[in-house]
Amino acid sequence: MLGFPHSMEKDFDRFHKAVDFIDSLGNLPLFPEYMESGEQSHPEIYLKRMRYFLKLLGNPEKNFKFVHVTGTAGKGTVATMIHNSLVASGKKCGLFTSPYVVSATEKIQVGDWYIGAGEFADLVEVVKPVIDTAYISGEFGRPSHFEIYFALALLYFKQKKCEWAVLEVGCGGRYDATNIIKSPEASAVTCIDYDHTEILGSTLKVIAYDKAGIIKRGSKFFTTEKRPALRKIFERVCGEEEASFEAVFPAANGDSNKLLAETILRSLGVSEVSIRKGITRTKLPARFEVVSRKPLVIIDGAHNRSKMAHTVALLKKEKFGKLFLIIGIADNKDSHDIFQNIIPLADEIFFTRFASRDRKPAPPLRLLKESKRYLKPSAKVKIYLDSSDALAAACDRLGKDDCLLATGSFFLAGELRKRWFPEGRILKGRRSF
């Protein structure tokens, strides 16, 4: 059991009450929710709602130099690399990412540190009456969960006198709450693949056009997308917005996220020394995170086709005996996209769910049925409705030369990561590691 000073315990308690308050707003009716409503005939309402909320807060989004990053995979990594390099160069910089893994404080960072538990609670007290006002008088109702966190981040960046702010898009780009910003110094799309198709559209061209919505007039735009038909969409929008366009192509087996971040940073005038320092120290939780070597235990948040393909590529570089797989995914994900590469490798599979109130998990029994076409003949399968029970059962079966991979969702990864990195440790140290 972790022990903390009384004042810190008090801040932790206030923090948890603040998070619970934000989460509890989910039981109120909301004008169509961006992440739950599917395709809308007037999606611009989400930006209008965000702008109204920020206006009530005094427009904290003004006077920052922004870097805006989206893409189907790698956007959190690229955003963090850029942030760390700007900080290494001596800039006062804030970072907003989503989702978090273990603690909500992970979403908001200034310099090397997550927002403090007490600071978070204080800011929630500031925005509470404004949420009340938006709920009562706002044309499109109260702000969403994501919109509140984004507003908290902007207020914190302003409070800390940040010059720069690096923003990871929550979903898509064109109608994401982060897209209320004016022209950023740079914007980027990492890559395009199928994800959130119920919101963004069912074809890659439609998804690309949505993500191209972050391209703003006179800004610099960068991408690592390789397909010419999709790049043409970005080039066309850049032409319409009089923005510069640069496609970045890594060498075979090169790190596209790293190259994209480096290219953007050079365009911003950051020195090579600062770039190397910032990128070298970039480490994110639940991105093929090895929490144990003997036996090999990996916590991973891959939750779409491209991310799972990357996870499988990394897994194949590891040496181990049997593969024990704990997997649970969100209900709106395509299980076949996720299963086709990873399920055939597993010797024992533990289907489970996450307990988050923020997203509905896929029923484990359904996942078991949908996995059957990919199972190796000798594979053993079990279902646990409690993810901690799945972890305990898998660890009991694990030999010292075997591998345990927990994957399929950041929500599941966060629940299981707490065994090695409890939330109290993260709140106290204000870092994930």
C-alpha positions in Angstrom: 0.0 0.0 0.0 1.3 3.4 -1.0 1.5 6.0 1.8 1.2 9.7 1.1 1.3 12.9 3.3 -2.0 14.1 4.5 -2.1 17.2 2.3 -1.4 15.0 -0.8 -4.1 12.6 0.2 -6.5 15.5 0.5 -5.6 16.7 -3.0 -6.0 13.1 -4.4 -9.5 12.9 -2.8 -10.4 16.3 -4.4 -9.0 15.1 -7.7 -11.1 11.9 -7.7 -14.2 13.9 -6.8 -13.5 16.3 -9.7 -13.1 13.4 -12.1 -16.2 11.7 -10.8 -18.1 15.0 -11.4 -17.0 15.2 -15.0 -17.8 11.5 -15.6 -21.2 11.9 -13.9 -22.3 14.4 -16.5 -22.7 11.4 -18.8 -26.1 10.7 -17.1 -27.5 14.0 -18.4 -29.1 14.2 -21.9 -26.7 15.7 -24.4 -27.3 17.2 -27.8 -25.9 14.5 -30.1 -22.5 13.3 -28.7 -19.7 13.4 -31.2 -18.2 10.1 -30.2 -21.6 8.3 -29.9 -24.0 9.7 -32.4 -22.8 8.4 -35.7 -23.0 10.6 -38.8 -24.7 13.9 -38.2 -26.4 16.2 -40.8 -24.9 19.3 -39.1 -21.6 18.2 -37.4 -20.5 21.9 -37.2 -22.6 22.0 -34.0 -19.7 20.4 -32.1 -17.4 23.3 -33.0 -20.1 25.8 -32.1 -20.6 24.2 -28.7 -16.9 24.2 -28.0 -16.5 27.9 -29.1 -19.4 28.9 -26.9 -18.0 27.1 -23.8 -14.6 28.7 -24.4 -16.2 32.1 -24.8 -17.8 31.7 -21.4 -14.4 30.9 -20.0 -12.8 34.0 -21.5 -11.4 32.4 -24.6 -8.3 30.7 -23.0 -7.4 29.3 -26.5 -6.0 32.7 -27.6 -2.3 33.6 -27.9 -0.7 30.2 -28.2 1.5 28.9 -31.0 -0.2 25.6 -31.8 0.9 22.3 -33.4 -2.0 20.1 -34.3 -1.7 16.4 -34.9 -4.2 13.8 -36.2 -4.1 10.4 -37.9 -5.3 6.9 -37.5 -2.2 5.7 -35.6 0.8 7.4 -34.1 -0.7 10.8 -33.4 -0.1 10.6 -29.7 3.5 9.6 -30.2 4.2 12.3 -32.7 2.5 15.0 -30.5 4.6 13.9 -27.5 7.9 13.9 -29.5 7.2 17.4 -30.7 6.3 18.6 -27.2 9.4 17.0 -25.6 11.6 18.6 -28.2 10.1 22.0 -27.8 10.6 21.7 -24.1 14.2 20.5 -24.6 14.8 23.7 -26.7 13.7 25.8 -23.7 10.2 26.6 -24.8 7.3 26.7 -22.3 5.0 24.2 -23.9 1.7 22.4 -23.0 0.6 19.0 -24.3 -3.0 17.8 -24.6 -3.6 14.1 -25.5 -6.3 11.5 -25.3 -7.3 9.0 -24.1 -5.4 8.6 -20.8 -4.2 5.2 -19.6 -4.3 5.1 -15.8 -5.0 8.7 -14.6 -6.9 11.6 -16.1 -4.0 13.8 -15.3 -2.1 12.2 -18.2 -4.2 14.2 -20.7 -2.8 17.5 -19.6 1.0 18.3 -19.3 3.2 21.3 -19.1 6.9 20.8 -19.6 7.9 17.5 -18.0 5.0 17.2 -15.6 1.4 16.2 -15.7 -1.1 18.6 -14.1 -1.1 18.2 -10.3 -4.0 16.5 -8.6 -4.8 19.6 -6.6 -4.4 21.9 -9.7 -6.8 19.7 -11.6 -9.4 19.9 -8.8 -9.0 23.7 -8.5 -9.6 24.1 -12.3 -12.7 21.9 -12.2 -14.1 24.2 -9.5 -13.5 27.1 -11.9 -15.4 25.5 -14.8 -18.3 24.0 -12.8 -20.4 27.2 -12.8 -19.6 27.7 -16.5 -20.8 24.2 -17.3 -24.0 25.1 -15.4 -24.4 28.1 -17.6 -23.7 26.2 -20.8 -26.2 23.5 -19.7 -28.9 26.1 -19.0 -28.4 28.6 -21.9 -26.2 26.9 -24.5 -27.9 26.4 -27.8 -26.4 22.9 -28.1 -26.5 21.9 -24.4 -23.7 21.1 -21.9 -20.1 20.5 -23.1 -19.1 16.9 -23.6 -16.6 15.0 -21.5 -13.8 15.6 -24.1 -14.7 19.3 -24.5 -14.4 19.8 -20.7 -11.0 18.2 -20.6 -9.8 20.3 -23.6 -11.0 23.5 -21.9 -9.2 22.4 -18.7 -6.0 21.9 -20.7 -6.2 25.4 -22.3 -6.9 27.0 -18.9 -3.9 25.2 -17.4 -1.6 26.2 -20.3 -2.7 29.8 -19.9 -2.2 29.6 -16.1 1.3 28.3 -16.6 2.1 31.0 -19.3 2.8 28.5 -22.1 4.0 29.9 -25.4 3.4 26.7 -27.3 0.6 24.1 -27.2 0.7 20.7 -28.9 -2.7 19.2 -29.5 -3.6 15.6 -30.3 -7.0 15.4 -32.1 -9.5 13.3 -30.2 -11.2 11.8 -33.3 -11.0 12.7 -36.9 -10.2 16.4 -37.3 -12.6 18.6 -39.1 -15.3 18.6 -36.4 -13.1 17.6 -33.4 -13.3 20.0 -30.5 -9.6 20.8 -30.8 -10.2 22.3 -34.3 -11.6 25.5 -32.9 -8.0 26.9 -32.9 -6.9 29.5 -35.4 -4.1 28.6 -37.9 -1.4 26.5 -36.1 2.3 26.8 -36.7 2.1 23.3 -38.1 -0.5 20.5 -38.6 0.0 16.9 -39.4 -1.8 13.7 -40.4 0.2 10.6 -39.6 -1.6 8.0 -41.7 -5.1 7.0 -42.8 -6.8 3.7 -42.0 -10.3 2.4 -41.0 -11.3 3.5 -37.5 -14.3 5.3 -36.0 -16.0 4.7 -39.4 -19.4 5.2 -37.8 -18.4 8.9 -37.2 -15.8 9.7 -39.9 -17.2 7.6 -42.8 -16.7 4.2 -44.4 -14.1 5.0 -47.1 -10.5 6.0 -46.7 -11.0 9.1 -48.9 -13.9 10.3 -46.7 -11.8 9.7 -43.6 -8.8 11.5 -45.1 -11.0 14.5 -46.0 -12.3 14.7 -42.4 -8.7 14.6 -41.1 -7.7 17.2 -43.6 -10.0 19.6 -41.8 -7.2 20.6 -39.5 -5.3 22.2 -42.4 -5.7 26.0 -41.8 -5.0 29.0 -43.9 -1.3 29.9 -44.2 -0.1 27.0 -42.0 2.5 24.3 -42.7 1.1 20.8 -43.3 2.9 17.4 -43.1 2.0 13.8 -43.6 3.5 10.3 -43.8 0.5 9.0 -45.8 1.9 7.0 -48.7 -1.1 6.5 -51.0 -1.2 9.0 -53.8 -5.0 9.2 -53.9 -5.1 10.2 -50.2 -2.2 12.6 -50.5 -4.0 14.3 -53.3 -6.8 15.2 -50.9 -4.4 16.8 -48.5 -2.6 18.6 -51.4 -6.0 20.0 -52.7 -7.0 21.3 -49.3 -3.6 22.8 -48.7 -4.0 24.6 -52.1 -7.4 25.9 -51.1 -6.1 27.1 -47.7 -2.8 28.5 -49.1 -1.0 26.1 -46.7 2.4 24.5 -47.5 2.4 20.7 -48.1 5.2 18.2 -47.3 5.0 14.5 -47.6 7.5 12.6 -45.5 8.6 9.1 -46.5 10.8 7.0 -44.2 13.3 4.5 -45.5 12.2 0.8 -45.5 11.5 -0.3 -41.9 12.1 3.3 -40.8 10.2 5.0 -38.0 7.6 7.1 -39.7 6.5 8.8 -36.4 10.0 9.8 -35.6 10.7 11.2 -39.1 7.5 13.1 -39.1 8.2 14.7 -35.7 11.8 15.6 -36.8 10.6 17.2 -40.0 8.0 19.3 -38.3 10.4 20.4 -35.6 13.0 21.4 -38.1 10.4 23.5 -39.9 9.8 25.3 -36.5 13.5 26.1 -36.1 14.2 23.6 -33.3 17.9 22.6 -33.1 19.1 19.1 -33.9 20.4 18.7 -30.4 17.0 19.6 -28.9 15.2 17.3 -31.4 17.5 14.3 -30.5 17.1 15.0 -26.8 13.3 15.3 -27.0 12.7 12.3 -29.1 15.1 10.1 -27.2 13.3 10.7 -24.0 9.8 10.1 -25.4 8.2 7.1 -23.8 4.4 6.6 -23.6 2.5 4.1 -21.4 0.6 1.2 -23.0 2.4 1.4 -26.3 3.9 -2.1 -26.5 5.0 -1.4 -22.9 7.2 -4.2 -21.4 6.4 -4.2 -17.7 8.2 -7.5 -17.0 11.0 -9.5 -18.8 10.9 -12.8 -17.0 8.3 -13.7 -17.8 7.7 -11.3 -20.7 4.6 -9.2 -19.9 3.4 -6.5 -22.4 0.7 -3.9 -21.9 -0.6 -2.5 -25.2 -3.5 -0.2 -26.2 -3.7 -1.2 -29.9 -7.4 -0.9 -30.9 -7.6 -0.7 -34.7 -6.2 -2.6 -37.7 -3.1 -0.5 -38.3 -2.1 -0.3 -34.6 -2.6 -4.1 -34.1 -0.4 -4.7 -37.2 2.3 -2.6 -35.6 1.9 -4.5 -32.3 2.2 -7.9 -34.0 5.3 -6.7 -35.9 7.0 -5.7 -32.6 5.8 -9.0 -31.0 7.5 -11.0 -33.7 10.8 -9.5 -32.7 10.6 -10.9 -29.2 11.7 -14.4 -28.2 9.3 -16.4 -26.0 7.6 -19.8 -25.7 3.8 -19.7 -25.5 1.8 -16.6 -26.1 -0.9 -15.8 -23.6 -3.3 -13.2 -24.8 -5.7 -11.0 -22.7 -8.0 -9.1 -25.1 -11.0 -6.8 -24.8 -12.2 -4.2 -27.3 -14.7 -1.4 -27.4 -18.1 -2.3 -28.8 -17.8 0.0 -31.8 -14.6 -1.6 -33.1 -14.4 -4.1 -35.9 -13.2 -7.2 -34.1 -12.1 -8.9 -37.4 -9.7 -6.0 -38.2 -8.2 -6.4 -34.8 -8.2 -10.2 -34.5 -6.9 -11.3 -37.9 -3.3 -10.8 -37.1 -3.0 -11.4 -33.4 -5.5 -14.3 -32.6 -3.6 -16.9 -34.8 -0.5 -16.3 -32.7 -2.0 -17.0 -29.3 -1.8 -20.3 -27.4 -4.2 -19.3 -24.7 -6.7 -16.4 -24.9 -8.6 -14.7 -22.1 -11.5 -12.7 -23.4 -12.6 -9.9 -21.1 -14.0 -6.4 -20.9 -13.0 -3.1 -19.4 -15.1 -1.4 -16.7 -14.9 2.2 -18.0 -18.1 4.2 -17.9 -16.8 6.3 -20.8 -17.0 3.6 -23.5 -19.1 0.5 -24.0 -17.0 -2.7 -24.2 -17.8 -5.5 -26.6 -19.4 -8.5 -24.9 -16.6 -11.2 -24.3 -18.9 -14.0 -25.4 -19.4 -12.3 -28.8 -15.6 -11.8 -29.1 -15.0 -15.5 -28.5 -17.5 -16.4 -31.2 -16.0 -13.9 -33.7 -12.4 -15.2 -33.0 -13.1 -18.8 -33.9 -12.2 -18.4 -37.6 -8.7 -17.2 -36.5 -7.9 -19.6 -33.7 -5.1 -22.1 -34.0 -6.4 -25.7 -33.5 -4.6 -26.2 -30.2 -5.6 -22.8 -28.7 -7.4 -22.6 -25.4 -9.9 -19.9 -24.6 -11.6 -18.6 -21.5 -13.9 -15.7 -20.6 -13.5 -13.4 -17.5 -15.9 -10.5 -17.0 -13.4 -8.9 -14.6 -10.2 -8.0 -16.3 -8.2 -8.4 -13.1 -9.4 -12.0 -12.8 -8.2 -12.5 -16.4 -4.8 -11.1 -15.5 -4.5 -13.3 -12.4 -5.5 -16.4 -14.3 -3.1 -15.7 -17.1 -0.2 -15.0 -14.7 -0.9 -18.3 -12.9 -0.5 -20.1 -16.2 2.5 -18.2 -17.4 5.9 -19.9 -17.6 9.1 -17.9 -17.1 9.9 -18.2 -20.8 6.4 -17.3 -22.0 4.8 -14.0 -23.1 1.6 -12.4 -21.8 0.2 -9.6 -24.1 -2.8 -7.6 -22.9 -4.2 -5.6 -25.8 -7.3 -4.4 -27.7 -8.1 -1.2 -25.9 -6.5 1.7 -23.9 -9.2 1.3 -21.4 -8.3 -2.3 -20.8 -4.6 -1.5 -20.8 -5.1 1.2 -18.2 -7.0 -1.2 -15.9 -4.3 -3.8 -16.0 -1.3 -1.4 -16.0 -2.4 -0.3 -12.5 -0.9 -3.6 -11.1 2.6 -2.3 -12.0 1.9 1.5 -11.9 -0.9 2.4 -9.4 -2.7 5.7 -10.0 -1.4 7.0 -6.7 2.1 6.6 -7.9 1.3 8.6 -11.1 -0.5 11.3 -9.2 2.4 11.7 -6.8 5.2 11.6 -9.3 3.2 13.4 -12.0 4.7 11.1 -14.6 3.7 7.7 -16.0 7.0 6.0 -15.3 
